Amino acid sequence: MPHRNQHLPVVLTCSGASDVGELSDLVGRELSRTRVVQLECAASVGAAKPDSLERLRRAKTVLVVDGCASRCTRKMVEKAGIERSRHLDLGELGLSKGHSPATEVNVSRTVEAVKALLG
């Protein structure tokens, strides 16, 4: 069960079938485990699950972490009408699909980038 704290930023991550999808997912899980963010299920947004959408609408900060330039997670959030969202595409960190395995180094580097983005 994800940690629920209404004061933490809410993060939605890509969990796609590529290396950067796996990396994005692991980053979200690490940030949630260490109580930096509240991790929300991106699929629940795509499914228009009412309680998930309400949590996002109430959130002070929503951060979307996409693995690649397709930006699927960001598109779901926009389609759901969630405002006040911030976005990080792992390509902005030089991590590219098919060339960025979910190693401990890449996870750590991305976790630090997300923390910096959140302030």
The first five atom37 places (N, CA, C, CB, O) and aatype in JSON, in Angstrom:
{
  "aatype": [12, 14, 8, 1, 2, 5, 8, 10, 14, 19, 19, 10, 16, 4, 15, 7, 0, 15, 3, 19, 7, 6, 10, 15, 3, 10, 19, 7, 1, 6, 10, 15, 1, 16, 1, 19, 19, 5, 10, 6, 4, 0, 0, 15, 19, 7, 0, 0, 11, 14, 3, 15, 10, 6, 1, 10, 1, 1, 0, 11, 16, 19, 10, 19, 19, 3, 7, 4, 0, 15, 1, 4, 16, 1, 11, 12, 19, 6, 11, 0, 7, 9, 6, 1, 15, 1, 8, 10, 3, 10, 7, 6, 10, 7, 10, 15, 11, 7, 8, 15, 14, 0, 16, 6, 19, 2, 19, 15, 1, 16, 19, 6, 0, 19, 11, 0, 10, 10, 7],
  "atom_mask": [
    [1, 1, 1, 1, 1],
    [1, 1, 1, 1, 1],
    [1, 1, 1, 1, 1],
    [1, 1, 1, 1, 1],
    [1, 1, 1, 1, 1],
    [1, 1, 1, 1, 1],
    [1, 1, 1, 1, 1],
    [1, 1, 1, 1, 1],
    [1, 1, 1, 1, 1],
    [1, 1, 1, 1, 1],
    [1, 1, 1, 1, 1],
    [1, 1, 1, 1, 1],
    [1, 1, 1, 1, 1],
    [1, 1, 1, 1, 1],
    [1, 1, 1, 1, 1],
    [1, 1, 1, 0, 1],
    [1, 1, 1, 1, 1],
    [1, 1, 1, 1, 1],
    [1, 1, 1, 1, 1],
    [1, 1, 1, 1, 1],
    [1, 1, 1, 0, 1],
    [1, 1, 1, 1, 1],
    [1, 1, 1, 1, 1],
    [1, 1, 1, 1, 1],
    [1, 1, 1, 1, 1],
    [1, 1, 1, 1, 1],
    [1, 1, 1, 1, 1],
    [1, 1, 1, 0, 1],
    [1, 1, 1, 1, 1],
    [1, 1, 1, 1, 1],
    [1, 1, 1, 1, 1],
    [1, 1, 1, 1, 1],
    [1, 1, 1, 1, 1],
    [1, 1, 1, 1, 1],
    [1, 1, 1, 1, 1],
    [1, 1, 1, 1, 1],
    [1, 1, 1, 1, 1],
    [1, 1, 1, 1, 1],
    [1, 1, 1, 1, 1],
    [1, 1, 1, 1, 1],
    [1, 1, 1, 1, 1],
    [1, 1, 1, 1, 1],
    [1, 1, 1, 1, 1],
    [1, 1, 1, 1, 1],
    [1, 1, 1, 1, 1],
    [1, 1, 1, 0, 1],
    [1, 1, 1, 1, 1],
    [1, 1, 1, 1, 1],
    [1, 1, 1, 1, 1],
    [1, 1, 1, 1, 1],
    [1, 1, 1, 1, 1],
    [1, 1, 1, 1, 1],
    [1, 1, 1, 1, 1],
    [1, 1, 1, 1, 1],
    [1, 1, 1, 1, 1],
    [1, 1, 1, 1, 1],
    [1, 1, 1, 1, 1],
    [1, 1, 1, 1, 1],
    [1, 1, 1, 1, 1],
    [1, 1, 1, 1, 1],
    [1, 1, 1, 1, 1],
    [1, 1, 1, 1, 1],
    [1, 1, 1, 1, 1],
    [1, 1, 1, 1, 1],
    [1, 1, 1, 1, 1],
    [1, 1, 1, 1, 1],
    [1, 1, 1, 0, 1],
    [1, 1, 1, 1, 1],
    [1, 1, 1, 1, 1],
    [1, 1, 1, 1, 1],
    [1, 1, 1, 1, 1],
    [1, 1, 1, 1, 1],
    [1, 1, 1, 1, 1],
    [1, 1, 1, 1, 1],
    [1, 1, 1, 1, 1],
    [1, 1, 1, 1, 1],
    [1, 1, 1, 1, 1],
    [1, 1, 1, 1, 1],
    [1, 1, 1, 1, 1],
    [1, 1, 1, 1, 1],
    [1, 1, 1, 0, 1],
    [1, 1, 1, 1, 1],
    [1, 1, 1, 1, 1],
    [1, 1, 1, 1, 1],
    [1, 1, 1, 1, 1],
    [1, 1, 1, 1, 1],
    [1, 1, 1, 1, 1],
    [1, 1, 1, 1, 1],
    [1, 1, 1, 1, 1],
    [1, 1, 1, 1, 1],
    [1, 1, 1, 0, 1],
    [1, 1, 1, 1, 1],
    [1, 1, 1, 1, 1],
    [1, 1, 1, 0, 1],
    [1, 1, 1, 1, 1],
    [1, 1, 1, 1, 1],
    [1, 1, 1, 1, 1],
    [1, 1, 1, 0, 1],
    [1, 1, 1, 1, 1],
    [1, 1, 1, 1, 1],
    [1, 1, 1, 1, 1],
    [1, 1, 1, 1, 1],
    [1, 1, 1, 1, 1],
    [1, 1, 1, 1, 1],
    [1, 1, 1, 1, 1],
    [1, 1, 1, 1, 1],
    [1, 1, 1, 1, 1],
    [1, 1, 1, 1, 1],
    [1, 1, 1, 1, 1],
    [1, 1, 1, 1, 1],
    [1, 1, 1, 1, 1],
    [1, 1, 1, 1, 1],
    [1, 1, 1, 1, 1],
    [1, 1, 1, 1, 1],
    [1, 1, 1, 1, 1],
    [1, 1, 1, 1, 1],
    [1, 1, 1, 1, 1],
    [1, 1, 1, 1, 1],
    [1, 1, 1, 0, 1]
  ],
  "atom_positions": [
    [[0.85, -1.19, 0.0], [0.0, 0.0, 0.0], [0.89, 1.24, 0.0], [-0.96, 0.0, 1.23], [1.77, 1.35, 0.85]],
    [[0.68, 2.17, -0.94], [1.49, 3.38, -0.97], [1.24, 4.24, 0.27], [1.19, 4.18, -2.23], [0.16, 4.22, 0.86]],
    [[2.25, 4.97, 0.64], [2.16, 5.89, 1.76], [1.21, 7.03, 1.39], [3.56, 6.44, 2.15], [1.35, 7.61, 0.31]],
    [[0.25, 7.36, 2.24], [-0.7, 8.44, 1.98], [-0.44, 9.58, 2.93], [-2.16, 7.94, 2.11], [-0.62, 9.44, 4.14]],
    [[-0.03, 10.71, 2.4], [0.2, 11.92, 3.18], [-0.18, 13.09, 2.29], [1.69, 12.02, 3.67], [0.52, 13.38, 1.31]],
    [[-1.26, 13.76, 2.62], [-1.78, 14.82, 1.76], [-0.84, 16.01, 1.62], [-3.09, 15.28, 2.29], [-1.04, 16.85, 0.75]],
    [[0.18, 16.09, 2.45], [1.11, 17.21, 2.37], [2.28, 16.95, 1.42], [1.64, 17.53, 3.74], [3.0, 17.88, 1.05]],
    [[2.46, 15.71, 1.03], [3.55, 15.37, 0.11], [3.13, 15.61, -1.33], [3.98, 13.91, 0.3], [1.95, 15.51, -1.65]],
    [[4.08, 15.93, -2.19], [3.76, 16.0, -3.62], [3.3, 14.63, -4.11], [5.0, 16.5, -4.44], [3.77, 13.6, -3.63]],
    [[2.39, 14.64, -5.06], [1.93, 13.4, -5.65], [2.72, 13.17, -6.94], [0.39, 13.44, -5.93], [2.89, 14.09, -7.74]],
    [[3.19, 11.95, -7.12], [3.96, 11.62, -8.32], [3.29, 10.48, -9.06], [5.42, 11.24, -7.95], [2.85, 9.49, -8.47]],
    [[3.21, 10.65, -10.37], [2.75, 9.61, -11.28], [3.91, 9.3, -12.19], [1.47, 10.05, -12.1], [4.56, 10.2, -12.71]],
    [[4.17, 8.02, -12.39], [5.3, 7.64, -13.22], [4.88, 6.74, -14.36], [6.36, 6.95, -12.38], [3.91, 5.98, -14.27]],
    [[5.63, 6.85, -15.44], [5.52, 5.91, -16.54], [5.95, 4.55, -16.0], [6.38, 6.36, -17.77], [6.89, 4.45, -15.21]],
    [[5.28, 3.54, -16.43], [5.71, 2.18, -16.09], [5.72, 1.35, -17.36], [4.77, 1.53, -15.02], [5.4, 0.16, -17.36]],
    [[6.11, 2.0, -18.44], [6.09, 1.37, -19.75], [7.01, 0.17, -19.88], [0.0, 0.0, 0.0], [7.75, -0.16, -18.95]],
    [[6.94, -0.47, -21.01], [7.66, -1.72, -21.25], [9.12, -1.52, -21.61], [6.98, -2.48, -22.34], [9.83, -2.51, -21.84]],
    [[9.59, -0.31, -21.66], [10.99, -0.04, -22.02], [11.85, 0.13, -20.78], [11.08, 1.21, -22.9], [11.36, 0.14, -19.65]],
    [[13.15, 0.26, -21.0], [14.08, 0.48, -19.9], [13.77, 1.77, -19.15], [15.51, 0.51, -20.42], [13.83, 1.8, -17.92]],
    [[13.44, 2.83, -19.86], [13.14, 4.1, -19.19], [11.79, 4.07, -18.47], [13.14, 5.25, -20.2], [11.59, 4.81, -17.51]],
    [[10.87, 3.21, -18.91], [9.63, 3.01, -18.19], [9.89, 2.32, -16.86], [0.0, 0.0, 0.0], [9.33, 2.71, -15.83]],
    [[10.73, 1.31, -16.89], [11.12, 0.62, -15.65], [11.86, 1.58, -14.72], [12.01, -0.62, -15.97], [11.61, 1.6, -13.52]],
    [[12.75, 2.37, -15.28], [13.51, 3.33, -14.5], [12.59, 4.35, -13.83], [14.54, 4.05, -15.39], [12.73, 4.62, -12.64]],
    [[11.67, 4.89, -14.59], [10.71, 5.86, -14.05], [9.92, 5.26, -12.9], [9.76, 6.33, -15.16], [9.74, 5.9, -11.86]],
    [[9.45, 4.04, -13.07], [8.69, 3.35, -12.04], [9.52, 3.15, -10.78], [8.18, 2.0, -12.56], [9.04, 3.41, -9.67]],
    [[10.75, 2.69, -10.92], [11.62, 2.47, -9.76], [11.92, 3.77, -9.02], [12.92, 1.81, -10.2], [12.02, 3.78, -7.79]],
    [[12.06, 4.85, -9.76], [12.3, 6.16, -9.14], [11.09, 6.55, -8.28], [12.57, 7.24, -10.23], [11.26, 6.99, -7.14]],
    [[9.9, 6.41, -8.83], [8.69, 6.72, -8.06], [8.57, 5.88, -6.8], [0.0, 0.0, 0.0], [8.2, 6.38, -5.74]],
    [[8.88, 4.6, -6.93], [8.8, 3.71, -5.76], [9.83, 4.08, -4.69], [9.01, 2.25, -6.2], [9.52, 4.05, -3.5]],
    [[11.03, 4.44, -5.11], [12.07, 4.84, -4.15], [11.67, 6.14, -3.44], [13.43, 5.03, -4.87], [11.83, 6.25, -2.23]],
    [[11.16, 7.09, -4.19], [10.74, 8.36, -3.58], [9.57, 8.16, -2.62], [10.36, 9.36, -4.66], [9.48, 8.84, -1.6]],
    [[8.68, 7.24, -2.94], [7.56, 6.93, -2.06], [8.04, 6.19, -0.81], [6.5, 6.09, -2.81], [7.61, 6.49, 0.3]],
    [[8.93, 5.22, -1.0], [9.46, 4.44, 0.12], [10.16, 5.34, 1.14], [10.43, 3.38, -0.39], [10.07, 5.11, 2.34]],
    [[10.85, 6.36, 0.65], [11.58, 7.26, 1.53], [10.73, 8.47, 1.95], [12.86, 7.75, 0.84], [11.22, 9.42, 2.56]],
    [[9.45, 8.42, 1.61], [8.46, 9.43, 2.02], [8.77, 10.83, 1.51], [8.37, 9.46, 3.51], [8.5, 11.82, 2.2]],
    [[9.32, 10.9, 0.32], [9.55, 12.19, -0.34], [8.3, 12.6, -1.12], [10.79, 12.12, -1.28], [7.99, 13.78, -1.25]],
    [[7.59, 11.6, -1.63], [6.38, 11.83, -2.42], [5.32, 10.8, -2.05], [6.69, 11.76, -3.94], [5.58, 9.82, -1.36]],
    [[4.13, 11.07, -2.52], [3.04, 10.1, -2.47], [2.9, 9.58, -3.89], [1.69, 10.73, -1.92], [2.59, 10.36, -4.79]],
    [[3.1, 8.31, -4.1], [3.02, 7.7, -5.41], [1.57, 7.36, -5.72], [3.91, 6.46, -5.5], [0.9, 6.71, -4.92]],
    [[1.11, 7.78, -6.85], [-0.25, 7.47, -7.3], [-0.16, 6.6, -8.54], [-1.08, 8.76, -7.59], [0.8, 6.71, -9.3]],
    [[-1.12, 5.75, -8.74], [-1.15, 4.83, -9.87], [-1.57, 5.57, -11.15], [-2.1, 3.65, -9.59], [-2.69, 6.07, -11.23]],
    [[-0.68, 5.63, -12.12], [-0.99, 6.3, -13.39], [-2.13, 5.6, -14.12], [0.24, 6.35, -14.29], [-2.95, 6.25, -14.76]],
    [[-2.19, 4.28, -14.02], [-3.26, 3.55, -14.7], [-4.64, 3.94, -14.16], [-3.05, 2.04, -14.55], [-5.62, 3.93, -14.9]],
    [[-4.71, 4.28, -12.87], [-6.0, 4.69, -12.3], [-6.45, 6.03, -12.89], [-5.89, 4.81, -10.76], [-7.65, 6.3, -12.96]],
    [[-5.52, 6.85, -13.3], [-5.86, 8.11, -13.97], [-6.42, 7.8, -15.36], [-4.62, 9.05, -14.07], [-7.44, 8.35, -15.76]],
    [[-5.74, 6.92, -16.08], [-6.21, 6.52, -17.4], [-7.58, 5.87, -17.35], [0.0, 0.0, 0.0], [-8.37, 6.0, -18.28]],
    [[-7.86, 5.16, -16.25], [-9.15, 4.51, -16.07], [-10.2, 5.44, -15.48], [-9.0, 3.29, -15.17], [-11.35, 5.05, -15.28]],
    [[-9.8, 6.69, -15.2], [-10.69, 7.71, -14.62], [-11.3, 7.25, -13.3], [-11.82, 8.04, -15.61], [-12.48, 7.47, -13.03]],
    [[-10.47, 6.62, -12.47], [-10.92, 6.16, -11.14], [-11.19, 7.38, -10.27], [-9.85, 5.21, -10.47], [-10.27, 8.16, -10.0]],
    [[-12.43, 7.57, -9.82], [-12.8, 8.81, -9.13], [-11.95, 9.17, -7.92], [-14.22, 8.72, -8.7], [-11.57, 10.33, -7.77]],
    [[-11.63, 8.21, -7.04], [-10.87, 8.57, -5.85], [-9.44, 8.99, -6.19], [-10.84, 7.39, -4.87], [-8.89, 9.88, -5.54]],
    [[-8.85, 8.38, -7.2], [-7.51, 8.79, -7.64], [-7.53, 10.19, -8.23], [-6.95, 7.79, -8.67], [-6.67, 11.02, -7.92]],
    [[-8.51, 10.45, -9.08], [-8.62, 11.79, -9.68], [-8.85, 12.86, -8.62], [-9.75, 11.82, -10.72], [-8.29, 13.95, -8.72]],
    [[-9.65, 12.55, -7.63], [-9.9, 13.51, -6.56], [-8.64, 13.79, -5.76], [-11.01, 13.01, -5.64], [-8.37, 14.94, -5.41]],
    [[-7.85, 12.75, -5.46], [-6.58, 12.95, -4.75], [-5.66, 13.87, -5.55], [-5.88, 11.59, -4.5], [-5.0, 14.74, -4.97]],
    [[-5.61, 13.68, -6.85], [-4.76, 14.53, -7.7], [-5.27, 15.96, -7.74], [-4.68, 13.96, -9.11], [-4.47, 16.9, -7.72]],
    [[-6.56, 16.14, -7.8], [-7.12, 17.5, -7.84], [-6.87, 18.25, -6.54], [-8.63, 17.44, -8.12], [-6.7, 19.47, -6.54]],
    [[-6.83, 17.52, -5.42], [-6.58, 18.14, -4.12], [-5.1, 18.37, -3.84], [-7.17, 17.29, -3.02], [-4.74, 19.16, -2.97]],
    [[-4.26, 17.69, -4.57], [-2.82, 17.76, -4.29], [-2.26, 19.15, -4.54], [-2.06, 16.74, -5.15], [-2.64, 19.83, -5.49]],
    [[-1.37, 19.56, -3.68], [-0.69, 20.84, -3.84], [0.23, 20.8, -5.05], [0.1, 21.2, -2.56], [0.31, 21.76, -5.82]],
    [[0.93, 19.69, -5.23], [1.86, 19.5, -6.35], [1.67, 18.12, -6.94], [3.33, 19.7, -5.89], [1.6, 17.13, -6.22]],
    [[1.58, 18.07, -8.26], [1.54, 16.8, -8.99], [2.72, 16.8, -9.94], [0.17, 16.62, -9.77], [2.87, 17.7, -10.76]],
    [[3.56, 15.8, -9.82], [4.7, 15.66, -10.71], [4.51, 14.42, -11.56], [6.04, 15.58, -9.91], [4.23, 13.33, -11.04]],
    [[4.66, 14.59, -12.85], [4.55, 13.49, -13.8], [5.96, 13.17, -14.28], [3.6, 13.84, -15.0], [6.67, 14.06, -14.76]],
    [[6.38, 11.91, -14.17], [7.68, 11.48, -14.65], [7.45, 10.5, -15.8], [8.54, 10.82, -13.49], [6.98, 9.37, -15.59]],
    [[7.78, 10.95, -16.99], [7.65, 10.11, -18.18], [9.0, 9.55, -18.57], [7.04, 10.91, -19.35], [10.03, 10.22, -18.43]],
    [[9.0, 8.33, -19.05], [10.24, 7.68, -19.47], [10.75, 8.18, -20.8], [0.0, 0.0, 0.0], [11.96, 8.29, -21.0]],
    [[9.84, 8.49, -21.72], [10.3, 8.85, -23.07], [9.47, 9.99, -23.65], [10.22, 7.64, -24.0], [8.55, 10.51, -23.02]],
    [[9.83, 10.37, -24.84], [9.21, 11.51, -25.51], [7.75, 11.28, -25.9], [9.99, 11.85, -26.73], [7.07, 12.23, -26.31]],
    [[7.25, 10.06, -25.79], [5.83, 9.82, -26.06], [4.95, 10.5, -25.02], [5.53, 8.31, -26.09], [3.81, 10.87, -25.3]],
    [[5.47, 10.66, -23.83], [4.81, 11.39, -22.74], [3.4, 10.89, -22.44], [4.76, 12.86, -23.07], [2.48, 11.68, -22.26]],
    [[3.24, 9.59, -22.4], [1.93, 8.97, -22.17], [1.3, 9.4, -20.84], [2.06, 7.46, -22.22], [0.11, 9.71, -20.79]],
    [[2.09, 9.41, -19.79], [1.56, 9.74, -18.47], [1.11, 11.19, -18.43], [2.61, 9.49, -17.37], [0.04, 11.49, -17.9]],
    [[1.9, 12.08, -18.99], [1.51, 13.49, -19.05], [0.21, 13.67, -19.82], [2.62, 14.33, -19.7], [-0.66, 14.44, -19.42]],
    [[0.06, 12.96, -20.93], [-1.16, 13.06, -21.73], [-2.38, 12.59, -20.95], [-1.01, 12.24, -23.02], [-3.46, 13.17, -21.08]],
    [[-2.22, 11.52, -20.14], [-3.34, 11.05, -19.31], [-3.74, 12.11, -18.29], [-2.97, 9.74, -18.6], [-4.93, 12.35, -18.07]],
    [[-2.75, 12.72, -17.67], [-3.02, 13.74, -16.66], [-3.72, 14.95, -17.29], [-1.72, 14.18, -15.96], [-4.68, 15.48, -16.73]],
    [[-3.23, 15.37, -18.44], [-3.87, 16.5, -19.12], [-5.3, 16.16, -19.53], [-3.07, 16.91, -20.35], [-6.2, 16.98, -19.36]],
    [[-5.51, 14.97, -20.06], [-6.84, 14.54, -20.48], [-7.81, 14.49, -19.3], [-6.76, 13.16, -21.16], [-9.0, 14.76, -19.45]],
    [[-7.29, 14.15, -18.13], [-8.12, 14.09, -16.92], [-8.39, 15.48, -16.34], [-7.44, 13.21, -15.86], [-9.17, 15.61, -15.39]],
    [[-7.76, 16.51, -16.9], [-8.0, 17.87, -16.43], [-7.29, 18.21, -15.14], [0.0, 0.0, 0.0], [-7.73, 19.11, -14.41]],
    [[-6.22, 17.52, -14.84], [-5.47, 17.79, -13.6], [-4.58, 19.0, -13.84], [-4.61, 16.54, -13.17], [-3.76, 19.02, -14.76]],
    [[-4.76, 20.0, -13.01], [-3.97, 21.23, -13.13], [-2.82, 21.19, -12.12], [-4.85, 22.48, -12.9], [-2.71, 20.27, -11.32]],
    [[-2.0, 22.18, -12.19], [-0.85, 22.33, -11.28], [0.12, 21.17, -11.38], [-1.34, 22.46, -9.84], [0.79, 20.83, -10.4]],
    [[0.22, 20.56, -12.54], [1.18, 19.47, -12.67], [2.5, 19.98, -13.23], [0.61, 18.35, -13.56], [2.55, 20.92, -14.03]],
    [[3.55, 19.33, -12.8], [4.9, 19.58, -13.32], [5.29, 18.32, -14.06], [5.94, 19.94, -12.18], [4.71, 17.25, -13.85]],
    [[6.27, 18.44, -14.93], [6.61, 17.3, -15.78], [8.11, 17.12, -15.91], [5.99, 17.48, -17.16], [8.87, 18.09, -16.0]],
    [[8.53, 15.87, -15.9], [9.92, 15.52, -16.17], [9.92, 14.36, -17.16], [10.69, 15.15, -14.86], [9.35, 13.3, -16.89]],
    [[10.56, 14.57, -18.28], [10.79, 13.52, -19.27], [12.23, 13.08, -19.05], [10.53, 14.03, -20.78], [13.14, 13.91, -19.06]],
    [[12.46, 11.79, -18.86], [13.81, 11.32, -18.57], [14.8, 11.67, -19.67], [13.81, 9.83, -18.35], [16.01, 11.7, -19.42]],
    [[14.32, 11.94, -20.87], [15.19, 12.39, -21.95], [15.88, 13.7, -21.61], [0.0, 0.0, 0.0], [16.98, 13.97, -22.09]],
    [[15.24, 14.52, -20.76], [15.83, 15.78, -20.32], [17.09, 15.54, -19.48], [14.81, 16.6, -19.51], [17.92, 16.44, -19.32]],
    [[17.21, 14.33, -18.96], [18.39, 13.97, -18.16], [19.41, 13.19, -18.98], [17.96, 13.14, -16.94], [20.4, 12.68, -18.45]],
    [[19.14, 13.1, -20.28], [20.04, 12.36, -21.16], [19.8, 10.86, -21.16], [0.0, 0.0, 0.0], [20.63, 10.09, -21.66]],
    [[18.69, 10.43, -20.6], [18.34, 9.02, -20.55], [17.41, 8.71, -21.72], [17.68, 8.65, -19.19], [16.33, 9.29, -21.82]],
    [[17.83, 7.83, -22.58], [17.03, 7.57, -23.78], [16.56, 6.12, -23.84], [17.84, 7.91, -25.03], [17.23, 5.2, -23.38]],
    [[15.41, 5.97, -24.44], [14.76, 4.67, -24.58], [15.68, 3.7, -25.32], [13.42, 4.81, -25.33], [16.21, 4.01, -26.38]],
    [[15.85, 2.52, -24.73], [16.68, 1.49, -25.34], [18.15, 1.59, -24.99], [0.0, 0.0, 0.0], [18.95, 0.72, -25.37]],
    [[18.53, 2.66, -24.26], [19.95, 2.88, -23.94], [20.17, 3.26, -22.48], [20.52, 3.95, -24.83], [21.26, 3.7, -22.11]],
    [[19.13, 3.11, -21.65], [19.23, 3.57, -20.26], [18.64, 2.53, -19.3], [18.5, 4.92, -20.09], [17.51, 2.67, -18.85]],
    [[19.41, 1.51, -19.01], [18.91, 0.46, -18.12], [18.62, 1.0, -16.72], [19.91, -0.69, -18.03], [19.19, 2.01, -16.29]],
    [[17.73, 0.32, -16.03], [17.33, 0.73, -14.69], [18.37, 0.27, -13.67], [15.94, 0.16, -14.33], [18.09, -0.56, -12.8]],
    [[19.57, 0.81, -13.79], [20.65, 0.48, -12.87], [20.52, 1.33, -11.61], [22.03, 0.7, -13.53], [19.8, 2.32, -11.58]],
    [[21.24, 0.92, -10.59], [21.25, 1.69, -9.34], [21.75, 3.12, -9.59], [22.13, 0.99, -8.29], [21.23, 4.07, -9.0]],
    [[22.74, 3.28, -10.45], [23.28, 4.61, -10.76], [22.21, 5.47, -11.43], [24.52, 4.49, -11.67], [22.03, 6.63, -11.05]],
    [[21.51, 4.93, -12.42], [20.48, 5.71, -13.11], [19.3, 6.03, -12.2], [19.99, 4.95, -14.33], [18.73, 7.12, -12.28]],
    [[18.93, 5.09, -11.35], [17.84, 5.35, -10.4], [18.25, 6.47, -9.44], [17.47, 4.07, -9.6], [17.5, 7.41, -9.23]],
    [[19.44, 6.37, -8.86], [19.91, 7.37, -7.9], [20.0, 8.75, -8.55], [21.28, 6.96, -7.35], [19.57, 9.74, -7.96]],
    [[20.56, 8.8, -9.73], [20.7, 10.07, -10.46], [19.33, 10.7, -10.73], [21.45, 9.86, -11.78], [19.17, 11.92, -10.6]],
    [[18.37, 9.88, -11.1], [17.03, 10.4, -11.41], [16.29, 10.8, -10.14], [16.22, 9.36, -12.18], [15.58, 11.81, -10.14]],
    [[16.45, 10.05, -9.07], [15.85, 10.42, -7.78], [16.34, 11.81, -7.37], [16.2, 9.38, -6.68], [15.55, 12.65, -6.95]],
    [[17.63, 12.05, -7.49], [18.19, 13.36, -7.13], [17.64, 14.47, -8.03], [19.72, 13.32, -7.21], [17.39, 15.58, -7.55]],
    [[17.45, 14.19, -9.3], [16.89, 15.18, -10.23], [15.44, 15.51, -9.85], [16.95, 14.66, -11.69], [15.03, 16.67, -9.91]],
    [[14.67, 14.51, -9.47], [13.29, 14.75, -9.05], [13.26, 15.57, -7.77], [12.54, 13.42, -8.86], [12.48, 16.51, -7.66]],
    [[14.11, 15.22, -6.82], [14.17, 15.99, -5.57], [14.49, 17.45, -5.85], [15.22, 15.39, -4.61], [13.89, 18.35, -5.26]],
    [[15.44, 17.69, -6.74], [15.81, 19.06, -7.1], [14.63, 19.79, -7.76], [17.03, 19.06, -8.05], [14.39, 20.96, -7.47]],
    [[13.92, 19.11, -8.62], [12.76, 19.69, -9.29], [11.66, 20.06, -8.3], [12.22, 18.73, -10.34], [10.99, 21.08, -8.46]],
    [[11.48, 19.22, -7.29], [10.46, 19.48, -6.29], [10.89, 20.56, -5.29], [10.13, 18.21, -5.56], [10.06, 21.12, -4.58]],
    [[12.19, 20.84, -5.25], [12.69, 21.88, -4.35], [12.88, 21.34, -2.98], [0.0, 0.0, 0.0], [13.3, 22.07, -2.08]]
  ]
}
